[in-house]
Amino acid sequence: MTHTTTDEPQRKASGAVVPVLAFAGIVVAVMQTLLVPVIKDLPQLLHTAPSNATWVLTSTLLSGAVATPIMGRLGDLYGKRRMLITSLAVMVVGALVSALTSQLLTMIVGRTLQGFAMGAIPLGIGLMRDMLPRERLGSAMALMSSSIGVGGGLALPAAALVAQHTDWHALFYGAAGLGVLAIALTLLTVSESPMRAEGSFDLPGALGLSAGLVLLLLPITKGSDWGWASGTTLGLFGAAVVVLLLWGLYELRADAPLVDLRTTARPAVLFTNLASIMVGVAFYVVSLVLPQLLQLPKATGYGLGQSMVVAGLCVAPLGLTMMFTAPVYARLSARYGPKTTLIIGLLVIAIGYGGGLGLMQAAWETILTSVVLGAGIGLAYSSLPALIVGAVPASETGAANGLNTLMRSIGTSVSSAVIGMVLANTAHSVGGMAIPTMHGFRVSFLIATGAVAAGLLLALFLPKGGRPAQRHVQLRASSEEDAALERAEEVLRGFRGRVLDAAGVPVARAKVTLIDRRGRQAGAAVSGEDGGYVIAVPGQGAYVLAARAAGHGPLASAATHHGEERAVEVDLSLPGEAVSV
């Protein structure tokens, strides 16, 4: 197994880091709804059958689901900023490929590459955790997490305006330009995180997860076209179960797994991920229902007869409200905790959908519904990364948030399939064309309400706030008092001591890594000005404490913790001269 680390000290993040990373998240999220305004015209634009044209959307969804956990793990191993830029670069290439073609197969290739960029969102959350001081972290992660909804909401009116007045290929040129701008801003303002996970990239695990996700998501997204009881649909579902079970068994035995399933089985992580699926379902329902309701002609008796652009503008408050919810979330979370904030967000979503059942008669009513739902979804989305970050070590932030983003994607996939089936089965046929009905729209809102109720039930099972089992501690607080508080949180259970040189002088900014008996990183810390460090332990057992600092040779010291609620004192004395290892 390969061990990678860095002695680079934590660099102070500039004030532009948060808006730049959030902008990158919004840019990649735009890819999900970029073609929604022209979806009904895709068969004619690509000279193909409607069933084939849907692959232009399905391919982006599948590649995003596959890439998200993989890019998160690569970011943990080789640098989150590096992988963020890589994701954006692949998206730009994909946008240019799509911009230069009207052939179905080439378009699908380009859209697949665009979906690859979805990994940028968990990578951005990981960078924020590694670089930002505690007092800025809550609102920053909230904004980054909400960017997936903000980008999707804002893309609708912008894409509708472009598609209505120019050639539809201009959508892809615009997306490529935004991607280039995001790359440039990231290079100029965002420093690489010094945090690295210990281990190597799990290629068999990545291939197994990719195969399992494709087998699972294909029948979810195409089941309504193939038939839910067809041999193809049922066969793919069965194959997905087999592949994912085998993948899980392999991951449990791997020395450096792509996804640490033991970590994901912790109640805080498990119930957060399950709740994320429900939030994803609820988010996508409004994106599917309101644009169709707004654009249906008034002659139907319930359609609102708005243009493509006006329909997009009426739904835009969904994304805008999510963006402005981030600072509200930070205050609520600081006072009540992310679990309570998630519950509040789900309750607001339930109010939005419940009220929306009777608010479908005018355009202003859809705007009101969008605002309420945006506030609720913004609070819920903002809570998810905080719950994940609080339950996993810093070295696994990228992979863990990647998996959480994947859960949201699965939720939106399920939502798309189920709502599409509901609207199709309740539609009226007029002149050979299927027209969605008000009954179908209301059933869709009821399904979203049911998903929110399930999410609330799951959120109630989340553990109350407390010290995570493997928490990464770095003394980057805004004052000495805050630093002392951070240390005090960890002294009950773990290792603590000082890093000294050969003469007994404290060594500041030394990196101390906790390694378990399987050779995996179990925690890390950076020594303070007095040489002091504190590392929480995941459980009793034998460990190795490895320390290194610039100008000193590395040191490895065996230590044992018996699980009692106190810290074991271990001082680490580094050799006076640097040595090559």
N, C-alpha and C positions, 0 to 999 in steps of 0.2 A: 504493500500500500504506500502511496506517495503522500508525504506530508508537506504541505505548503504553509508558509506563514510570512509575516512581514514585520520589520522593525520600524516601519515608518510611523511616526507619531500621528495622533489624531489632529487633523487640520481644522481650523475654525471655518465653518461654512459661511459663505457670503450670503447677503440678504437676498440674492437672486436665485439661490438654489431651489427654494420651494416653488416660486412661480414657474421656473424653467422646467422642473420635473413634472409639475402639474400640467403644464402646456404639452409636454411630451406625452403624458397620459391621455390628454384630450385628443391629441392628433391620432394616436393609434386607435382610440375608441371610435373615432369618426368612421373608420373602415367598416364597422359593423352595420351602420345605417346609411352609408354613402349612396347605395343604389335603391333604397326604399322608394324615393319619389318616382323612379322609372321602372319599378319592378314589374308592373303590368305590361310594359312595352318591351321588355327584354326579349321575348320570343321573336318579335319582328325585327328588333335591332340586331340580334345575333343570328337571324335566319334559321331558327331551330324550333323544336316543339316546346311547349310550356314545361313539360316534365324535365327536359334537358336544361332549360334556362335556369331552373331553380338551383342547379349545381353551382352557379356563379355565387350564390349566397351560402350554400351549404359548404363549399370548399373553404371559405374564409372561416366559418365557424369551426370546422374540423381542425384546420391547421392551428388556429388560435388555442383550441383546447389542448392539442398535443404539445405545442411550443411552450405554453405557460409554465408548467412545472419543470420542464427540461431547462429552459433559460434561467429559471430561478436557481436551480442547482448549479449550473455553470457559473452564474454570478457569484454564488457563495464560494466557489472554488477558485475562480480565476479573475474576479473583479466585477462588481455590479455595474460600474460605469462603462466598462469595456463591453459587457454584454448588452447594456442598454443601447449603446451606439450601434452595435451590430444589429440589434432588432430593428432599429429605425432605418438603417441602411438597407436591410432586406426589404422593408416595407416600401422604400423609395424605388427600388428596382422593380418590385411587383407593380407599383402604380404606373411606372413608365411602360412596362410590358402591356398592361391593360389599356393604356392610353393610345397605343400604336396598333391596336387590332380590333377587328369586329368578328373574328373567328372564335367559335365557342371554346375549343380546346385551349387555345392560347390565352383566352380571357380567364379560363379556370386556373391556369398556371399562375397568371398574374395575381388573381384574387387569393390563391393559396399563399403566395409569398406575402401579401398584405396582412393576412391573418396571423402570420408568424410574429408580428410585432406586438401581439397582446401581452407577451412576457414583459414588456416595458413597465407595466403598472406595478407588479410585485417587486421588480428590480428597483423602481423609484422609491417604494416604501422601505425597502431594505437600506438604500442609500441614506434616506432620512433618519432611520434609526441609528445608523452608524455615525452620522456626522452632526446631527442637530442636538443642541442642549435640551434638557428635559422640558423646560418651560415652553419651547416652540414645537415640540414633537407632536403633541396631541392634535392641534389644528392642522399641522402640515400633513400628517398621515390621513386625516379626515378628508382634506382636499384631494390628495392623491387617490385615495380609494374611491371618492365620488367622481373622479374624472371619467370613469367608464360610463357613467350615466350622463355626465355633463356633455361629453363629446358626442354621445349618441343623440341627446336631445337637441343640441345646437346644430348638428349636421343636417337635421331634417329641413329646416327652413332654408339654410344656405344651399344645400344640394338641390332643393326644389327651385330656388331662384335661378341657379346656374342651368339646370336641366330645362327650365321653361324658356330661357332666352338664348341659350347657346347650344352647340353640339354637346351631346352627353359625354364625350370623351374628355371635355374640359374638367369634369369632376376628378379624373385621375391626375391630370396635370396639376390641378390645385392641391390634391393630396400629396403629390411628390414634392411640390414646393414647400408645403407645410413640414414635411418630413426633413427636408434639407435644412430648413430654418431651425427645427428642433435639434438636429445634430450639431449645427454651428453653435447654438446657445449652450448646449450641454458641454461641448468642448471648451467654451470660453469661461463658463461659470461653475461647473461641477467638478470637484476633485474626486479622484478615485478613493474608495473606502480602503483603509488599511486592514480591515477584517477579512480573514480567510478561513474557510472550513478546512479541517484536516481530512484527507482522504483523496480518492480519485473518482473520476466520472464513471458512473455505472451504466455502461453502454447496453448490456443485456436488459437491465431494468428499464432503460429509456425505450428500447425497441418493444419490450413487452407491454409497457404502459401505452405506447403509441398504438399498437395493434388493438389492445383492449378498448381504448377510447374510440377508435374508428369503428370497431365492431358494435359498440354501444350506441354511439351518436348517429350512425348512419340510419338504422331503423327508426330512431326517434324522430329524425328530421324528414325521413322519406316514407314513414309508415302510412301516412294518409294517402300518398300516391300509389304505393305498392299494395296497400290493404293490410290492416293490422293483424289479420289472421292468415296472411299469405305465408307460404313456406319460406320465402326469402326473409321476411321480417322476423318470423319466429326463429329461423335458423341463425340469423345474425345475433339475436338476443342470446340464444343459447351459447353460441361461440364466444360471445363477450363474457358471459359468466365464467366459462371454462378458462379463458385466457387470463382474466383478471384474478381468478383464484390461484392459478399457477404463478402468476406474477407476484401475488402477495406472499406465497410460500417462498419464492426465491428471494424477495426483498427482506424477509425475516431472517434469512440465513446469510445474506451478503455482508461482507465486512464494511463496505462503504455504500449503503443503499442510496438509490435516487431519492426515495421517500422513506423516512424513518417511520415505519408503521407503528412502532411502539409509542413514539411521540404523538402521532395522529390519533392514537387510541385514548389519550388522556381526555377526560371529560371536557375540559376547557376547549380543546382543539376539536374534538369529535362533534360536540353539540354546536359549536360555532360554524363548522363546515356544513352540517346538516341545515342549520338555520339559514346559511348563505344560499342554499339551493332554493329555499322558499322565497327569500327576498328576490332572487333572480327571476323566479316565476312571476312574482307580483310586479316587478319593474317592467317586464316585457309586454304584459297584457295591455297596459295603457298605450304603449308605443304601437301596438297592432290595431287597437280598437278605434281610438279617437281620430287618427288621420282618415280612416275609411268612413267613419260617420260624418266627418266634416266635408268630405268630398262627394258623398252621394248626392244626387240631384234632389231638389225639394219635391219633385213630382212623386217620389216614393212615399211621401207623407211623413217621413222622419229624418231624411237626409237634410243636411244644412246647406248644401249647394255652394260651398266655398272652393276657391281655386287651390291649386297645389301649393302655392306660396303661402296663402292665408292659412291653410290647414297647418303647414309647418310652423308658422308664427304662433298659432294658437297652442301648439304642443311645446314650443320652445321654453315657456316658463318652467317646464319640468326640469330641464337641465340647468337653467339659471338659478332656480330655487335651491337645487342641490349644491351648486357652487357657493351660494351665500349661507348655506347651512353650516359649513365647516367651522367658522368661529363660534357659532351657537353650540355646536357639538362639543367643542373644546371646553367651554364653560360648564356644560352639563356633566361631561365626563369627569372633569376635575372635581366636581362636587359630589356626584353620585356614583361614578364609575361607569365603564363602557357597557357592562351588563344592563344596568338600568336604562342607559341611553338607548341601547338596542331595543329594549322593551317599549320605551316611549315611541321610538321611530315606528315600530310595528303597529302600535295602537293608532298612530296618526295615519298610517297607510290604510288601516281598516276603516277609519273614519272617511278617508278620501274615496275609497271604493264604495262604501255604504252610501255616502251622500251622492256619489256619482251615478248611482242607479236611478236617481230622480233628476239629475242635472244633465240631460242630453237633448234639450229642446232649443238651445241657442248657443252661438259661438262663445259668448262670454261665460256661459256655464262650463264649457269644456276648459276654458282658461282657468277658472276657479278650481276645477278638479285637478288640473295639471299642477297648480301651485301647491295645493294640499298634499298631493301624492309626492311631489318633488321634495317637500320638506320632510315627509316621513321616510322616503327612500334615502334621502341624503343623510339623515340621522342613522338609519340602519347600516348603510354602506360604510359610513365613517366609523362605526363602532367595531366592525369586523376586524380590521388590521390591528387595532389596539388589543383586542381579545387574543388574537394569534400571537402578536409580539410579546405579550405578557406571559405566554405559556411555553415558548420555545427559546433556546439559546440563540444569541446573536449570530452564531455561525450557520444557523439553519433558517434565518429570517427569509431569505430569498426563496428557498424551496417551499417553506411553509406557506408564505403568502401566495406563491404560485399555485399551490394546491387549493388554497381558498378561492383564488380567482377562477380556477377551473370549476369549482363547485358552483360559483355564480353562473358560469357559462353553461353548465349542465342544466341549471334552472331555467335559463333563457331558452335553451334548446327544447326542453320539455314544454315550456310555455308556448313556444312557436308551434310545436306539433299539436298540442292539445287544443289550443285556441283555433288553429287553422282547421282542425277537424270539426270543432263545434260550429264555426261560422259556415263551413261547407255543408254540414248536415242540416243546418237551419235556414239555408239560403232559399230564396225564391228564384225560379227560372223565368227570365223575361227576354223573349227573343233569342233563346238559346244561351243567354248569359246568366250566370249565377250572381244574384244580388244579395249581399248580407242583410239580415233582418234585425230589427230592434230587439227581438227576442234573443237572437244570437249574441248581440252585444251585451245584453244584461246577464245572460248566462256566463259569459266570459268574465264579467265583473264579479259575479258570485264565485267563480272558480278562483279568482285572485284573492277574494276575501277568505276563502277556505285555506289557501296557501299561507296567508298571513296568520290565520288562527293556528295552523300547524307550526309556523315559525315561532309564535308566542309560546306555545307549549314547550318547544325545544329550548327556547331562551330561558325559561324558568328552571330548567335542569342545569344551566351553567353554574359552575361553582362560584361562590362568593369571592370577592377580591382577596388576594393573598399573595404570598411570595411564590413565584413560579419555581418549579422544581429545578430548572437549570437556567439561572438568570445570569446574563453577562453584565458585569459591573465595570464601568469605566468612570474615573473621577473627572468628569467634564461638567460638573455642576456649576451654576452661576456664581457661587460663593463658597467659602470654607464651611459655612454652616450647612449649606445644602449637601456638600460633599460628606460631611459627618453624618447627616441623615441617611444618605445613600449607603454608607458603610454600616450604620446601625441596623438597617433592614436585613443585612446578610450575616451578622455576627452570630446568630443563634445556631446555624447549622452549616458547616463548611470548613474551609481552611482559611487561616489568616496569618499574617506575619509581615516580615519586612524583607526586601531584597537589598543585600549589602555587597560591597566589593570585598576584596581580599583583606583590606585594612579595617573593615567594619564600618565603612562610610555608607550611608544610605544611597541607593541608586534609583533616581527618578526615571519615569517613562520606560521602565523595563516591562516587557511583555511576559506575563505568566500564563501558561496554558495547563489546564487540567486534562489528563489523558486517562481513560478508563482501561480496564484490563484487556479489552479487545482492540486497543490502539486507536480508539476514536476520541475526538475532542469532546469533553464533557462540560467545559466552561473555560472562560478566559478573563483576564483582568489586566489593567495597566497600572503599575505602581505610582503612587502619588509622590509629592515632593519630599515626604519623609521616608520614602521607600516602601510604605505600607501598601498591602493589597488584601483583598477579600474575595474569595470565590465560593459560591454555594455549591453543594454537592447534590447529585440526583438521588443518592441513596448510600447506604453503608457499603464498604468494600475497600479494596486496595486500589490506589491510584498512583500516578506519576505526576509530579509537578515539574514542568519544564520552564526554565526562565532564560531569557536572553535580552541583551541590551547592546546598543552601539558602543564599541570600544571594549567590550568584555566577551569572554568566551561563554558559550552556552552551558547550562547546568541542568541535570535531571536528577530529581530526588524522589525516592519512594515515600509514600505516606498512606496511612490507613485511617479511615473514618468509620466509627462504629455505630453511626446513626443517631447518636444522642443529640439533643437540642442545644448544642454548644459548638463553638468553633474550635478546631484543633490548631494549635500554634505550630507553624513551620516557618522558620527563617531560611532564606535561600542566599548562599554566599557565592557570588560569581567570581570566576578567575579574573585576575587583574589584566591579563592580556588577551586580545582577540585571537581566536584560533579558527582554523578552517575545519568544517565538518562536512 
